[in-house]
Amino acid sequence: MLKPCAHGAAKYGIDPDQWQAHMCGLCLGLRDGHGQLARAATNTDAIVLSVLTEAQAGAAGRTNAAPCPLRGMRRASVVAADAPGVRLAATASLLLGAAKIRDHADDGDAVALARGPMRKVADSWATRAQRQADSIGLDVGPLLSAIAMQSALEKRAVASCLAERPPAQLVDVITLDDLTGPTQLCAATLFGHTATLAGRPENVAALAEIGRHVGRIAHLADAIEDLERDRARGRFNPLDATGTDMPRAYELVRESEASIRRAAAEAELDQVPTVRWALLDPLAALLRNLGRGLGLLTGHVCRVSANHEPYQFPSAPEQKPTAPGPFRAIGQICGVYCTGAACCVDHNSPCDGRRKKAWRKKCKDCCEACECCGNCGECGKCCGDGCCCDCNC
């Protein structure tokens, strides 16, 4: 979700390779602290925690990293694996990775024989995340409780939908805000702790508010993008479960993006180039892309071509990917993630068989906002190569 644009980095006078320096630091931090397999937990959105910590505290230490396929087998100066921001990002990656693996196992996305080992990996990563958090003074107890609560909330939401009584008579009605609550809590805690690690207590409240809305956006954006696939597969989706239509879901995302900008402005974080490049601009791009994809034209969405069609559900359901067997999954993990091949080649997920982009593409490619205008250049805010990366027209 948070993919800074290389063109935007030049606009702010930032070296675009800084994002990769933080990503490499996170990958090495996971390897050094938790073993080779933990590198598979590298979460590109969690990198923003390391970036935000450094933006408030000043540049963290750098270390020379060994050759890696992601860098064309070149050495590079990367953020030190023991930097506070990297350790916070590693904590978040392990927590999110554990939750995702357990979710796949519980949903039956993997064959029965693989679910036991998957749950063991999830438990191991959750335990390691707790130890990592203790080293930086972060209490992850509430986060683990919130993650565990998510499944129960979803079951209650399904029960409410299937109830014969009208919603007004239901005692246990689950709202969309209830369903996004655990994600909001986790993101708020992690974002707020960047200020604590940076020695900037005055920023804790603002960053916690920013994190809360980032968590809400992440949950809603995922629900919007997965709605058709979830319907085709008969899986839970918070929008269907709460009767929320697409325009309302988009409006909630737009409200959260505006709240993030207000909180950043009040704390003067919007004056920090790195914060604008790594957080505010990617969120604005996400908002524009969602609006364009749904055919919703508002004052916050760039112009689109005249023949743009409004959002419609596809007539044919998407085919469910085939989950790999346990031995094939282990082979993919060892051959793709532990060797670093996932950095530079597209690959299939060992959990559900879905096709995944190479990590290199996630951190190096220009954001999709470059396509935000049908007639790029009219807004007057284009980059030197004609890429319209920051036009809020």
C-alpha positions in Angstrom: 0.0 0.0 0.0 2.8 2.5 0.9 5.0 2.5 -2.2 6.9 5.8 -2.5 7.5 7.0 -6.0 11.1 7.4 -7.2 10.1 10.5 -9.2 8.7 12.1 -6.0 12.0 11.4 -4.2 13.8 13.7 -6.6 11.2 16.4 -6.2 11.9 16.4 -2.4 15.7 16.1 -2.8 15.7 12.6 -1.4 17.8 9.7 -2.7 15.2 7.1 -3.9 17.5 4.3 -2.8 16.8 5.2 0.8 13.6 3.1 0.6 15.7 0.1 -0.4 18.2 0.8 2.3 15.4 0.5 4.9 14.0 -2.6 3.2 17.4 -4.3 3.2 18.0 -3.3 6.8 14.6 -4.9 7.7 15.4 -8.1 5.7 18.8 -8.4 7.4 17.3 -7.6 10.8 14.8 -10.4 10.4 17.6 -12.8 9.3 20.1 -11.9 12.0 17.5 -11.9 14.8 15.2 -14.7 13.8 16.7 -16.9 11.2 16.6 -17.2 7.4 12.9 -18.3 7.3 11.9 -15.0 9.0 13.0 -13.1 5.9 9.8 -14.3 4.3 8.0 -12.1 6.8 9.5 -8.9 5.3 6.6 -6.5 4.9 7.0 -3.6 2.6 4.4 -1.5 4.4 6.2 -2.0 7.7 9.3 -0.2 6.2 7.5 3.1 6.7 7.9 2.6 10.5 11.7 2.6 10.1 11.5 5.6 7.7 9.3 7.6 10.2 11.6 6.8 13.1 14.6 8.0 11.2 12.8 11.1 10.0 12.1 12.2 13.5 15.4 11.1 15.1 17.9 11.8 12.4 19.7 9.4 10.2 20.3 6.0 11.8 23.6 4.1 11.4 24.4 2.5 8.1 26.2 -0.8 7.5 27.7 -2.3 4.3 25.6 -5.2 3.1 26.8 -8.2 1.1 25.8 -8.7 -2.5 22.2 -9.4 -3.0 20.1 -10.3 -6.1 17.8 -7.3 -5.4 20.7 -5.0 -5.9 22.1 -6.8 -9.0 24.6 -8.7 -6.7 26.1 -5.3 -5.6 27.1 -4.3 -2.1 25.2 -1.4 -0.6 25.0 0.9 2.4 21.8 -0.1 4.3 20.2 0.8 7.6 21.8 -1.1 10.4 19.9 -4.2 11.4 19.9 -3.2 15.1 18.6 0.4 14.4 15.5 1.1 16.6 13.3 1.7 13.6 14.3 -1.5 11.9 13.6 -3.5 15.1 10.1 -1.9 15.2 9.5 -2.7 11.6 10.7 -6.3 12.2 8.2 -6.6 15.1 5.4 -5.4 12.8 6.5 -7.8 10.0 6.5 -10.8 12.3 3.2 -9.9 13.8 1.6 -9.4 10.4 3.2 -12.5 9.0 2.1 -14.6 11.9 -1.5 -13.3 11.5 -1.5 -13.9 7.8 -0.2 -17.5 8.0 -2.7 -18.4 10.7 -5.5 -16.8 8.7 -4.5 -19.0 5.7 -4.4 -22.1 7.8 -7.8 -21.4 9.5 -9.5 -20.5 6.2 -8.3 -23.8 4.7 -6.2 -22.1 1.9 -3.6 -24.8 2.5 -3.9 -28.6 2.4 -4.7 -30.2 5.7 -1.2 -31.7 6.1 0.4 -28.2 5.9 -1.9 -26.5 8.3 -0.1 -27.8 11.5 3.4 -26.6 10.4 1.9 -23.3 9.3 0.4 -22.7 12.7 3.7 -23.6 14.3 5.5 -21.0 12.2 2.8 -18.5 13.1 3.2 -19.2 16.8 6.9 -19.0 16.5 6.8 -15.6 14.8 4.3 -14.2 17.3 6.6 -15.2 20.1 9.7 -13.7 18.4 7.7 -10.5 17.8 7.0 -10.3 21.5 10.7 -10.7 22.3 11.7 -8.2 19.7 9.1 -5.7 21.1 10.4 -6.1 24.6 13.8 -5.0 23.4 12.4 -1.6 22.2 10.0 -1.1 25.1 6.8 -1.9 23.2 4.0 -3.8 24.8 2.5 -6.0 22.1 0.0 -7.7 24.5 -2.9 -5.5 23.3 -1.9 -6.0 19.7 -1.8 -9.8 20.0 -5.2 -9.6 21.7 -6.6 -7.4 19.0 -5.3 -9.8 16.3 -6.9 -12.8 18.1 -10.1 -10.8 18.4 -10.4 -10.3 14.6 -11.7 -13.8 13.9 -14.3 -13.6 16.6 -15.6 -10.3 15.3 -15.9 -11.7 11.8 -17.9 -14.7 13.1 -20.2 -12.4 15.0 -20.7 -10.3 11.9 -21.6 -13.4 9.9 -24.1 -14.4 12.6 -25.7 -11.0 12.5 -26.1 -11.2 8.8 -27.7 -14.6 8.9 -30.1 -13.7 11.8 -33.8 -13.6 11.0 -34.5 -10.6 13.2 -34.2 -7.1 11.7 -30.8 -5.5 12.4 -32.5 -2.9 14.7 -33.5 -5.7 17.0 -30.1 -7.3 17.2 -28.2 -6.9 20.4 -24.9 -7.9 18.9 -24.7 -5.9 15.7 -21.1 -5.6 14.3 -20.3 -2.4 12.5 -17.6 -1.8 9.9 -15.7 0.3 12.4 -15.8 -2.7 14.8 -14.3 -4.9 12.1 -11.5 -2.5 11.3 -10.9 -1.7 15.0 -8.1 -4.3 15.6 -6.2 -3.1 12.5 -6.6 0.5 13.6 -5.4 -0.3 17.2 -2.3 -2.2 15.9 -1.3 0.5 13.4 -1.9 3.3 15.9 0.3 1.6 18.5 3.1 0.9 16.0 3.1 4.4 14.5 3.0 6.1 17.8 6.0 4.1 19.0 8.1 5.6 16.2 8.0 8.9 18.1 8.9 7.2 21.4 11.9 5.5 19.8 12.9 8.8 18.2 12.8 10.7 21.5 9.9 12.9 20.3 7.1 12.4 22.8 5.3 15.4 21.5 4.6 13.5 18.3 3.2 10.3 19.9 -0.5 11.4 19.8 -0.3 12.7 16.2 1.4 9.6 14.9 -1.0 7.3 16.8 -3.9 9.2 15.1 -2.1 8.8 11.7 -1.5 5.1 12.4 -5.1 4.6 13.3 -6.3 5.9 10.0 -3.6 4.1 8.1 -4.9 0.9 9.6 -8.4 1.8 8.6 -7.4 2.6 5.1 -5.4 -0.6 4.8 -8.3 -2.7 5.9 -10.9 -1.0 3.7 -8.6 -0.9 0.6 -8.0 -4.6 1.0 -11.8 -5.2 1.3 -12.5 -3.1 -1.7 -9.9 -4.8 -3.9 -10.9 -8.4 -2.7 -14.7 -8.0 -2.8 -15.3 -9.7 -6.1 -12.7 -12.5 -5.4 -14.2 -13.0 -1.9 -17.7 -13.3 -3.3 -16.6 -15.7 -6.0 -14.9 -17.9 -3.3 -17.6 -17.5 -0.7 -15.2 -15.9 1.7 -15.9 -13.3 4.4 -15.6 -9.6 3.3 -16.3 -6.8 5.8 -18.2 -4.8 3.2 -20.7 -7.5 2.4 -21.0 -8.4 6.1 -22.0 -4.9 7.1 -24.0 -4.0 4.0 -21.5 -1.3 3.0 -21.5 -0.3 -0.7 -18.5 0.7 -2.7 -19.2 4.5 -2.7 -19.5 4.5 1.1 -16.3 2.5 1.5 -14.4 4.8 -0.7 -15.8 7.8 1.2 -14.5 6.3 4.4 -11.0 5.9 2.9 -11.1 9.5 1.7 -12.1 10.7 5.2 -9.2 8.8 6.7 -6.7 10.2 4.2 -7.9 13.7 5.1 -7.6 13.0 8.8 -4.0 11.8 8.3 -3.1 15.0 6.5 -4.7 17.1 9.3 -2.8 15.2 12.0 0.4 15.5 10.1 -0.1 19.2 9.7 -0.9 19.8 13.3 2.3 18.1 14.4 4.2 19.8 11.5 5.2 16.4 10.2 4.0 17.4 6.8 6.9 19.7 6.6 9.4 16.8 6.7 10.2 15.8 3.1 10.6 12.1 4.0 7.2 11.9 5.6 5.5 13.5 2.6 7.4 11.2 0.2 7.1 7.9 2.1 3.6 8.3 3.7 1.4 11.2 2.5 2.0 10.9 -1.2 1.5 7.1 -1.4 -1.8 7.4 0.5 -2.9 10.2 -1.9 -2.0 7.9 -4.8 -3.9 5.0 -3.3 -7.0 7.2 -2.9 -6.8 8.4 -6.5 -6.3 4.8 -7.8 -9.2 3.5 -5.8 -11.5 6.3 -7.0 -10.5 5.8 -10.6 -11.0 2.0 -10.4 -14.4 2.4 -8.9 -15.4 5.2 -11.3 -16.0 7.6 -8.5 -15.1 11.1 -9.5 -14.6 13.6 -6.6 -12.6 16.7 -6.0 -9.8 14.5 -4.7 -9.5 12.3 -7.8 -7.6 13.3 -10.9 -9.2 13.7 -14.3 -9.8 10.5 -16.2 -10.4 9.9 -19.9 -13.9 10.5 -21.2 -14.5 6.8 -22.0 -13.8 5.7 -18.4 -16.4 3.1 -17.5 -18.0 3.1 -14.0 -17.3 0.3 -11.6 -19.0 -3.0 -12.4 -18.6 -6.4 -11.0 -17.2 -8.9 -13.5 -19.6 -11.4 -15.0 -17.3 -14.4 -14.6 -15.9 -15.3 -11.1 -12.2 -15.4 -10.7 -10.8 -18.9 -10.6 -9.5 -20.0 -7.2 -5.7 -20.5 -7.3 -4.4 -23.9 -6.4 -2.7 -24.1 -3.1 0.6 -26.0 -3.2 1.1 -29.2 -1.3 3.2 -29.2 1.9 6.5 -30.4 0.3 6.1 -28.0 -2.6 5.3 -25.2 -0.2 8.5 -25.9 1.8 10.5 -26.1 -1.4 9.1 -22.7 -2.5 9.9 -21.1 0.9 13.5 -22.5 0.8 14.1 -21.8 -2.9 12.4 -18.5 -3.3 12.4 -16.6 0.0 15.4 -17.9 1.9 17.7 -17.5 -1.2 16.4 -14.0 -1.9 14.9 -14.9 -5.3 11.6 -13.3 -4.2 13.4 -10.0 -4.4 14.0 -10.1 -8.1 11.5 -12.5 -9.7 7.7 -12.9 -9.7 6.7 -16.0 -7.8 3.8 -18.0 -6.4 2.8 -17.7 -2.8 3.6 -20.9 -0.8 0.4 -20.3 1.2 -2.3 -20.0 -1.4 -0.7 -20.3 -4.8 -1.4 -16.7 -5.8 1.0 -15.0 -8.1 3.1 -12.3 -6.3 5.2 -9.5 -7.7 8.9 -9.4 -7.0 9.8 -7.2 -4.1 12.1 -5.2 -6.4 9.0 -4.1 -8.3 7.2 -3.1 -5.1 10.0 -0.8 -3.9 11.6 0.4 -7.1 8.8 0.9 -9.6 7.1 4.3 -9.9 3.7 4.5 -8.1 0.6 4.0 -10.2 -0.3 7.6 -9.6 1.8 8.3 -12.7 -1.2 7.3 -14.7 -3.6 9.4 -12.8 -4.5 11.9 -15.5 -5.9 11.1 -18.9 -4.0 14.1 -20.3 -0.9 14.2 -18.1 0.8 17.5 -17.9 -2.3 19.7 -17.7 -2.1 20.0 -13.9 1.3 21.7 -14.1 2.9 19.5 -11.4 4.5 16.8 -13.5 8.0 15.5 -13.1 10.7 16.1 -15.6 9.9 13.0 -17.6 6.3 13.9 -17.9 5.1 11.6 -15.1 2.2 13.1 -13.3 3.0 11.8 -9.8 1.6 14.5 -7.5 -1.2 16.1 -9.3 -4.1 16.8 -6.9 -6.1 18.3 -9.7 
